[in-house]
Amino acid sequence: MSFSIKLTEEERALAESYAKLHSISVSEAFKRVLFDKIEDEYDLNEFAEYESEKQSGTLKTRSVSELWKELDL
């Protein structure tokens, strides 16, 4: 799948500079940044859920030895 976005000349120059700095194409730079952002938001949501469960007393935990047993390690 491909798509296009409209950038100002300043935005285009910044995107090209970023891509060049990391030795990747502008397309790859946008792709990496997009998925990094998605991952960061997912992680923050998971952390917020953890904190909420911890604060409400509904957080379920288990020992490492129980986890190893469950994973047959």
N, C-alpha and C positions, 0 to 999 in steps of 0.2 A: 504494500500500500504506500502511496506517496501523497503528499499534500503540499500546499504552498502557503506561505504566510507573507504578509506585507510588513516590511521594516522600513524605518526611516534610514537615511544614509548613515546617520550616527549609530543606530542600532546595528545595521549591517556591518559597519566597520568594527564595532565592538565584538560582534559574533565572530567575524573573520579573525580578529586579533586573538580571541580566546582559543579558537580552533587551531590557529597556527602555533600558539604557545604550547598546546598539548599534542601537537603533531597529528591532528585528526582533521577530517573534513568538517565543514560547517554542519552538514547533515548529521554526522555522528555526534558532534557536540550537542546539538539540540536533543538528539535521542537520549544521550547519557544524562543530560541535565533533567529532562522530563522524567525519566525513570528514577533518578536519584530523588527528585522531589516527591514522586509517588511513594517511594520507599520510606522517606523521612516522615511523611504524613501518616503512613501506616504504623510506623514505629511509635510515633507520638500518640496515636490513638490507642495502641496496645498498652502503652505505659499509663495513659490516663485511665484505662479500664482496670489495670492492675492496681493503681493507687485508689481508685474508687472501691474496689473489692476489699482492699486492705483496710481502708478507713471504715467501711461498713461491717467488717468482720466476716465477710463471706468468702474471703480468699482461701482457696484450698491449696495446701502445700503437702509435699512428701519429702522424705529423706533421699539423699543421693543413692543410698543402698537399695531403697525401694525402686528407684528409677532403673538402676542397673539390673535388678532382678526382672523388672518388667521388659527391659530390652534384651534380656538373656545375655548379659555381659559378665 
